[in-house]
Amino acid sequence: MVLIYYLLMTFWLEMFKLNMILLATIVIRIPLIYDCLHILRYINTKVDRNPKISEAIP
């Protein structure tokens, strides 16, 4: 009985660690994705000949 409980606890802890790592990678990636989108939008406005749109984004 104790062995089963121990195995369940270790398994749960391993799953918890994996979930935390996944969450951390997702949280780290969100700003990177946002920056990439911002850069792409900035490039698109620079390529576009309309100066009002390019001035709107700093």
PDB file of N, CA, C and O in Angstrom, chain B, residues numbered from 101:
ATOM      1  N   MET B 101       0.839  -1.209   0.000  1.00  0.00           N
ATOM      2  CA  MET B 101       0.000   0.000   0.000  1.00  0.00           C
ATOM      3  C   MET B 101       0.878   1.265   0.000  1.00  0.00           C
ATOM      4  O   MET B 101       0.633   2.205  -0.756  1.00  0.00           O
ATOM      5  N   VAL B 102       1.876   1.266   0.840  1.00  0.00           N
ATOM      6  CA  VAL B 102       2.787   2.424   0.922  1.00  0.00           C
ATOM      7  C   VAL B 102       3.551   2.591  -0.388  1.00  0.00           C
ATOM      8  O   VAL B 102       3.783   3.710  -0.846  1.00  0.00           O
ATOM      9  N   LEU B 103       3.940   1.463  -0.984  1.00  0.00           N
ATOM     10  CA  LEU B 103       4.682   1.480  -2.253  1.00  0.00           C
ATOM     11  C   LEU B 103       3.839   2.095  -3.374  1.00  0.00           C
ATOM     12  O   LEU B 103       4.341   2.898  -4.161  1.00  0.00           O
ATOM     13  N   ILE B 104       2.576   1.720  -3.443  1.00  0.00           N
ATOM     14  CA  ILE B 104       1.652   2.263  -4.452  1.00  0.00           C
ATOM     15  C   ILE B 104       1.500   3.775  -4.260  1.00  0.00           C
ATOM     16  O   ILE B 104       1.529   4.536  -5.227  1.00  0.00           O
ATOM     17  N   TYR B 105       1.340   4.195  -3.020  1.00  0.00           N
ATOM     18  CA  TYR B 105       1.204   5.607  -2.679  1.00  0.00           C
ATOM     19  C   TYR B 105       2.463   6.375  -3.091  1.00  0.00           C
ATOM     20  O   TYR B 105       2.381   7.469  -3.651  1.00  0.00           O
ATOM     21  N   TYR B 106       3.620   5.789  -2.806  1.00  0.00           N
ATOM     22  CA  TYR B 106       4.911   6.395  -3.149  1.00  0.00           C
ATOM     23  C   TYR B 106       5.054   6.553  -4.672  1.00  0.00           C
ATOM     24  O   TYR B 106       5.470   7.603  -5.162  1.00  0.00           O
ATOM     25  N   LEU B 107       4.705   5.508  -5.396  1.00  0.00           N
ATOM     26  CA  LEU B 107       4.776   5.539  -6.862  1.00  0.00           C
ATOM     27  C   LEU B 107       3.835   6.607  -7.436  1.00  0.00           C
ATOM     28  O   LEU B 107       4.198   7.341  -8.355  1.00  0.00           O
ATOM     29  N   LEU B 108       2.621   6.676  -6.877  1.00  0.00           N
ATOM     30  CA  LEU B 108       1.655   7.692  -7.318  1.00  0.00           C
ATOM     31  C   LEU B 108       2.182   9.101  -7.069  1.00  0.00           C
ATOM     32  O   LEU B 108       2.062   9.975  -7.928  1.00  0.00           O
ATOM     33  N   MET B 109       2.763   9.317  -5.895  1.00  0.00           N
ATOM     34  CA  MET B 109       3.301  10.632  -5.534  1.00  0.00           C
ATOM     35  C   MET B 109       4.454  11.031  -6.454  1.00  0.00           C
ATOM     36  O   MET B 109       4.508  12.171  -6.916  1.00  0.00           O
ATOM     37  N   THR B 110       5.374  10.105  -6.725  1.00  0.00           N
ATOM     38  CA  THR B 110       6.518  10.410  -7.594  1.00  0.00           C
ATOM     39  C   THR B 110       6.037  10.699  -9.024  1.00  0.00           C
ATOM     40  O   THR B 110       6.520  11.619  -9.684  1.00  0.00           O
ATOM     41  N   PHE B 111       5.088   9.899  -9.476  1.00  0.00           N
ATOM     42  CA  PHE B 111       4.518  10.100 -10.815  1.00  0.00           C
ATOM     43  C   PHE B 111       3.858  11.474 -10.913  1.00  0.00           C
ATOM     44  O   PHE B 111       4.052  12.197 -11.890  1.00  0.00           O
ATOM     45  N   TRP B 112       3.072  11.827  -9.886  1.00  0.00           N
ATOM     46  CA  TRP B 112       2.380  13.120  -9.848  1.00  0.00           C
ATOM     47  C   TRP B 112       3.385  14.270  -9.853  1.00  0.00           C
ATOM     48  O   TRP B 112       3.183  15.269 -10.544  1.00  0.00           O
ATOM     49  N   LEU B 113       4.467  14.133  -9.085  1.00  0.00           N
ATOM     50  CA  LEU B 113       5.496  15.166  -9.031  1.00  0.00           C
ATOM     51  C   LEU B 113       6.194  15.322 -10.391  1.00  0.00           C
ATOM     52  O   LEU B 113       6.476  16.440 -10.821  1.00  0.00           O
ATOM     53  N   GLU B 114       6.466  14.211 -11.053  1.00  0.00           N
ATOM     54  CA  GLU B 114       7.098  14.254 -12.384  1.00  0.00           C
ATOM     55  C   GLU B 114       6.188  14.960 -13.377  1.00  0.00           C
ATOM     56  O   GLU B 114       6.645  15.797 -14.156  1.00  0.00           O
ATOM     57  N   MET B 115       4.905  14.627 -13.353  1.00  0.00           N
ATOM     58  CA  MET B 115       3.935  15.257 -14.243  1.00  0.00           C
ATOM     59  C   MET B 115       3.829  16.754 -13.942  1.00  0.00           C
ATOM     60  O   MET B 115       3.737  17.577 -14.852  1.00  0.00           O
ATOM     61  N   PHE B 116       3.843  17.087 -12.662  1.00  0.00           N
ATOM     62  CA  PHE B 116       3.774  18.488 -12.238  1.00  0.00           C
ATOM     63  C   PHE B 116       4.984  19.263 -12.757  1.00  0.00           C
ATOM     64  O   PHE B 116       4.847  20.384 -13.249  1.00  0.00           O
ATOM     65  N   LYS B 117       6.176  18.658 -12.643  1.00  0.00           N
ATOM     66  CA  LYS B 117       7.401  19.297 -13.137  1.00  0.00           C
ATOM     67  C   LYS B 117       7.327  19.516 -14.639  1.00  0.00           C
ATOM     68  O   LYS B 117       7.679  20.587 -15.133  1.00  0.00           O
ATOM     69  N   LEU B 118       6.871  18.501 -15.364  1.00  0.00           N
ATOM     70  CA  LEU B 118       6.732  18.616 -16.819  1.00  0.00           C
ATOM     71  C   LEU B 118       5.752  19.729 -17.184  1.00  0.00           C
ATOM     72  O   LEU B 118       6.008  20.517 -18.094  1.00  0.00           O
ATOM     73  N   ASN B 119       4.636  19.785 -16.472  1.00  0.00           N
ATOM     74  CA  ASN B 119       3.643  20.830 -16.718  1.00  0.00           C
ATOM     75  C   ASN B 119       4.206  22.219 -16.446  1.00  0.00           C
ATOM     76  O   ASN B 119       3.939  23.160 -17.193  1.00  0.00           O
ATOM     77  N   MET B 120       4.988  22.346 -15.370  1.00  0.00           N
ATOM     78  CA  MET B 120       5.599  23.632 -15.039  1.00  0.00           C
ATOM     79  C   MET B 120       6.584  24.062 -16.117  1.00  0.00           C
ATOM     80  O   MET B 120       6.642  25.237 -16.480  1.00  0.00           O
ATOM     81  N   ILE B 121       7.364  23.098 -16.634  1.00  0.00           N
ATOM     82  CA  ILE B 121       8.327  23.399 -17.703  1.00  0.00           C
ATOM     83  C   ILE B 121       7.582  23.859 -18.956  1.00  0.00           C
ATOM     84  O   ILE B 121       7.973  24.834 -19.596  1.00  0.00           O
ATOM     85  N   LEU B 122       6.504  23.147 -19.301  1.00  0.00           N
ATOM     86  CA  LEU B 122       5.696  23.514 -20.473  1.00  0.00           C
ATOM     87  C   LEU B 122       5.104  24.914 -20.313  1.00  0.00           C
ATOM     88  O   LEU B 122       5.143  25.722 -21.241  1.00  0.00           O
ATOM     89  N   LEU B 123       4.554  25.195 -19.121  1.00  0.00           N
ATOM     90  CA  LEU B 123       3.985  26.515 -18.852  1.00  0.00           C
ATOM     91  C   LEU B 123       5.044  27.600 -18.970  1.00  0.00           C
ATOM     92  O   LEU B 123       4.799  28.655 -19.555  1.00  0.00           O
ATOM     93  N   ALA B 124       6.219  27.339 -18.414  1.00  0.00           N
ATOM     94  CA  ALA B 124       7.319  28.312 -18.465  1.00  0.00           C
ATOM     95  C   ALA B 124       7.721  28.614 -19.908  1.00  0.00           C
ATOM     96  O   ALA B 124       7.916  29.773 -20.274  1.00  0.00           O
ATOM     97  N   THR B 125       7.842  27.565 -20.724  1.00  0.00           N
ATOM     98  CA  THR B 125       8.233  27.775 -22.131  1.00  0.00           C
ATOM     99  C   THR B 125       7.169  28.568 -22.879  1.00  0.00           C
ATOM    100  O   THR B 125       7.496  29.424 -23.701  1.00  0.00           O
ATOM    101  N   ILE B 126       5.902  28.287 -22.601  1.00  0.00           N
ATOM    102  CA  ILE B 126       4.803  29.015 -23.246  1.00  0.00           C
ATOM    103  C   ILE B 126       4.832  30.484 -22.827  1.00  0.00           C
ATOM    104  O   ILE B 126       4.706  31.375 -23.666  1.00  0.00           O
ATOM    105  N   VAL B 127       5.000  30.733 -21.525  1.00  0.00           N
ATOM    106  CA  VAL B 127       5.032  32.106 -20.998  1.00  0.00           C
ATOM    107  C   VAL B 127       6.215  32.880 -21.576  1.00  0.00           C
ATOM    108  O   VAL B 127       6.095  34.067 -21.879  1.00  0.00           O
ATOM    109  N   ILE B 128       7.372  32.200 -21.730  1.00  0.00           N
ATOM    110  CA  ILE B 128       8.549  32.844 -22.307  1.00  0.00           C
ATOM    111  C   ILE B 128       8.327  33.143 -23.792  1.00  0.00           C
ATOM    112  O   ILE B 128       8.769  34.177 -24.292  1.00  0.00           O
ATOM    113  N   ARG B 129       7.645  32.238 -24.491  1.00  0.00           N
ATOM    114  CA  ARG B 129       7.435  32.400 -25.932  1.00  0.00           C
ATOM    115  C   ARG B 129       6.432  33.499 -26.282  1.00  0.00           C
ATOM    116  O   ARG B 129       6.555  34.110 -27.344  1.00  0.00           O
ATOM    117  N   ILE B 130       5.450  33.769 -25.431  1.00  0.00           N
ATOM    118  CA  ILE B 130       4.415  34.771 -25.734  1.00  0.00           C
ATOM    119  C   ILE B 130       5.016  36.144 -26.099  1.00  0.00           C
ATOM    120  O   ILE B 130       4.647  36.695 -27.136  1.00  0.00           O
ATOM    121  N   PRO B 131       5.929  36.721 -25.285  1.00  0.00           N
ATOM    122  CA  PRO B 131       6.518  38.015 -25.658  1.00  0.00           C
ATOM    123  C   PRO B 131       7.318  37.954 -26.958  1.00  0.00           C
ATOM    124  O   PRO B 131       7.318  38.909 -27.734  1.00  0.00           O
ATOM    125  N   LEU B 132       8.001  36.828 -27.195  1.00  0.00           N
ATOM    126  CA  LEU B 132       8.784  36.666 -28.425  1.00  0.00           C
ATOM    127  C   LEU B 132       7.870  36.688 -29.654  1.00  0.00           C
ATOM    128  O   LEU B 132       8.180  37.334 -30.656  1.00  0.00           O
ATOM    129  N   ILE B 133       6.739  35.974 -29.567  1.00  0.00           N
ATOM    130  CA  ILE B 133       5.755  35.945 -30.655  1.00  0.00           C
ATOM    131  C   ILE B 133       5.188  37.351 -30.869  1.00  0.00           C
ATOM    132  O   ILE B 133       5.035  37.801 -32.004  1.00  0.00           O
ATOM    133  N   TYR B 134       4.879  38.037 -29.766  1.00  0.00           N
ATOM    134  CA  TYR B 134       4.344  39.398 -29.846  1.00  0.00           C
ATOM    135  C   TYR B 134       5.340  40.337 -30.520  1.00  0.00           C
ATOM    136  O   TYR B 134       4.961  41.145 -31.368  1.00  0.00           O
ATOM    137  N   ASP B 135       6.627  40.228 -30.138  1.00  0.00           N
ATOM    138  CA  ASP B 135       7.676  41.049 -30.747  1.00  0.00           C
ATOM    139  C   ASP B 135       7.790  40.781 -32.244  1.00  0.00           C
ATOM    140  O   ASP B 135       7.910  41.712 -33.039  1.00  0.00           O
ATOM    141  N   CYS B 136       7.752  39.507 -32.624  1.00  0.00           N
ATOM    142  CA  CYS B 136       7.833  39.135 -34.042  1.00  0.00           C
ATOM    143  C   CYS B 136       6.679  39.756 -34.824  1.00  0.00           C
ATOM    144  O   CYS B 136       6.884  40.299 -35.910  1.00  0.00           O
ATOM    145  N   LEU B 137       5.469  39.676 -34.277  1.00  0.00           N
ATOM    146  CA  LEU B 137       4.297  40.260 -34.933  1.00  0.00           C
ATOM    147  C   LEU B 137       4.436  41.776 -35.062  1.00  0.00           C
ATOM    148  O   LEU B 137       4.088  42.362 -36.087  1.00  0.00           O
ATOM    149  N   HIS B 138       4.949  42.394 -34.004  1.00  0.00           N
ATOM    150  CA  HIS B 138       5.137  43.846 -33.987  1.00  0.00           C
ATOM    151  C   HIS B 138       6.150  44.271 -35.051  1.00  0.00           C
ATOM    152  O   HIS B 138       5.941  45.254 -35.762  1.00  0.00           O
ATOM    153  N   ILE B 139       7.256  43.517 -35.152  1.00  0.00           N
ATOM    154  CA  ILE B 139       8.293  43.803 -36.151  1.00  0.00           C
ATOM    155  C   ILE B 139       7.724  43.633 -37.565  1.00  0.00           C
ATOM    156  O   ILE B 139       7.961  44.464 -38.442  1.00  0.00           O
ATOM    157  N   LEU B 140       6.966  42.539 -37.775  1.00  0.00           N
ATOM    158  CA  LEU B 140       6.358  42.292 -39.093  1.00  0.00           C
ATOM    159  C   LEU B 140       5.404  43.418 -39.480  1.00  0.00           C
ATOM    160  O   LEU B 140       5.390  43.871 -40.624  1.00  0.00           O
ATOM    161  N   ARG B 141       4.604  43.864 -38.506  1.00  0.00           N
ATOM    162  CA  ARG B 141       3.660  44.954 -38.767  1.00  0.00           C
ATOM    163  C   ARG B 141       4.421  46.251 -39.108  1.00  0.00           C
ATOM    164  O   ARG B 141       4.024  47.008 -39.994  1.00  0.00           O
ATOM    165  N   TYR B 142       5.522  46.482 -38.378  1.00  0.00           N
ATOM    166  CA  TYR B 142       6.354  47.663 -38.605  1.00  0.00           C
ATOM    167  C   TYR B 142       6.960  47.637 -40.012  1.00  0.00           C
ATOM    168  O   TYR B 142       6.974  48.651 -40.711  1.00  0.00           O
ATOM    169  N   ILE B 143       7.465  46.454 -40.421  1.00  0.00           N
ATOM    170  CA  ILE B 143       8.034  46.296 -41.770  1.00  0.00           C
ATOM    171  C   ILE B 143       6.946  46.532 -42.820  1.00  0.00           C
ATOM    172  O   ILE B 143       7.179  47.217 -43.816  1.00  0.00           O
ATOM    173  N   ASN B 144       5.774  45.970 -42.598  1.00  0.00           N
ATOM    174  CA  ASN B 144       4.670  46.136 -43.547  1.00  0.00           C
ATOM    175  C   ASN B 144       4.285  47.603 -43.711  1.00  0.00           C
ATOM    176  O   ASN B 144       4.010  48.053 -44.824  1.00  0.00           O
ATOM    177  N   THR B 145       4.265  48.347 -42.615  1.00  0.00           N
ATOM    178  CA  THR B 145       3.912  49.774 -42.697  1.00  0.00           C
ATOM    179  C   THR B 145       5.029  50.574 -43.370  1.00  0.00           C
ATOM    180  O   THR B 145       4.761  51.550 -44.070  1.00  0.00           O
ATOM    181  N   LYS B 146       6.281  50.159 -43.159  1.00  0.00           N
ATOM    182  CA  LYS B 146       7.412  50.843 -43.813  1.00  0.00           C
ATOM    183  C   LYS B 146       7.399  50.590 -45.320  1.00  0.00           C
ATOM    184  O   LYS B 146       7.699  51.489 -46.106  1.00  0.00           O
ATOM    185  N   VAL B 147       7.054  49.374 -45.717  1.00  0.00           N
ATOM    186  CA  VAL B 147       6.963  49.014 -47.140  1.00  0.00           C
ATOM    187  C   VAL B 147       5.795  49.783 -47.788  1.00  0.00           C
ATOM    188  O   VAL B 147       5.878  50.237 -48.929  1.00  0.00           O
ATOM    189  N   ASP B 148       4.712  49.909 -47.015  1.00  0.00           N
ATOM    190  CA  ASP B 148       3.553  50.649 -47.528  1.00  0.00           C
ATOM    191  C   ASP B 148       3.922  52.127 -47.733  1.00  0.00           C
ATOM    192  O   ASP B 148       4.709  52.690 -46.972  1.00  0.00           O
ATOM    193  N   ARG B 149       3.346  52.738 -48.761  1.00  0.00           N
ATOM    194  CA  ARG B 149       3.686  54.118 -49.109  1.00  0.00           C
ATOM    195  C   ARG B 149       2.879  55.167 -48.312  1.00  0.00           C
ATOM    196  O   ARG B 149       3.103  56.369 -48.461  1.00  0.00           O
ATOM    197  N   ASN B 150       1.952  54.706 -47.477  1.00  0.00           N
ATOM    198  CA  ASN B 150       1.129  55.634 -46.700  1.00  0.00           C
ATOM    199  C   ASN B 150       1.879  56.056 -45.429  1.00  0.00           C
ATOM    200  O   ASN B 150       2.081  55.214 -44.554  1.00  0.00           O
ATOM    201  N   PRO B 151       2.299  57.320 -45.290  1.00  0.00           N
ATOM    202  CA  PRO B 151       3.089  57.734 -44.126  1.00  0.00           C
ATOM    203  C   PRO B 151       2.285  57.798 -42.815  1.00  0.00           C
ATOM    204  O   PRO B 151       2.862  57.691 -41.733  1.00  0.00           O
ATOM    205  N   LYS B 152       0.965  57.971 -42.908  1.00  0.00           N
ATOM    206  CA  LYS B 152       0.133  58.083 -41.700  1.00  0.00           C
ATOM    207  C   LYS B 152       0.169  56.786 -40.885  1.00  0.00           C
ATOM    208  O   LYS B 152       0.242  56.825 -39.657  1.00  0.00           O
ATOM    209  N   ILE B 153       0.119  55.642 -41.567  1.00  0.00           N
ATOM    210  CA  ILE B 153       0.108  54.352 -40.871  1.00  0.00           C
ATOM    211  C   ILE B 153       1.463  54.109 -40.194  1.00  0.00           C
ATOM    212  O   ILE B 153       1.512  53.655 -39.050  1.00  0.00           O
ATOM    213  N   SER B 154       2.558  54.411 -40.898  1.00  0.00           N
ATOM    214  CA  SER B 154       3.890  54.177 -40.342  1.00  0.00           C
ATOM    215  C   SER B 154       4.166  55.097 -39.154  1.00  0.00           C
ATOM    216  O   SER B 154       4.912  54.723 -38.249  1.00  0.00           O
ATOM    217  N   GLU B 155       3.581  56.282 -39.144  1.00  0.00           N
ATOM    218  CA  GLU B 155       3.753  57.211 -38.028  1.00  0.00           C
ATOM    219  C   GLU B 155       2.950  56.779 -36.798  1.00  0.00           C
ATOM    220  O   GLU B 155       3.316  57.097 -35.667  1.00  0.00           O
ATOM    221  N   ALA B 156       1.857  56.054 -37.028  1.00  0.00           N
ATOM    222  CA  ALA B 156       0.997  55.624 -35.920  1.00  0.00           C
ATOM    223  C   ALA B 156       1.706  54.620 -35.008  1.00  0.00           C
ATOM    224  O   ALA B 156       1.469  54.596 -33.800  1.00  0.00           O
ATOM    225  N   ILE B 157       2.578  53.792 -35.595  1.00  0.00           N
ATOM    226  CA  ILE B 157       3.298  52.783 -34.795  1.00  0.00           C
ATOM    227  C   ILE B 157       4.698  53.307 -34.483  1.00  0.00           C
ATOM    228  O   ILE B 157       5.475  53.559 -35.403  1.00  0.00           O
ATOM    229  N   PRO B 158       5.027  53.472 -33.230  1.00  0.00           N
ATOM    230  CA  PRO B 158       6.351  54.006 -32.868  1.00  0.00           C
ATOM    231  C   PRO B 158       7.477  52.994 -33.104  1.00  0.00           C
ATOM    232  O   PRO B 158       8.642  53.297 -32.848  1.00  0.00           O
TER     233      PRO B 158
END
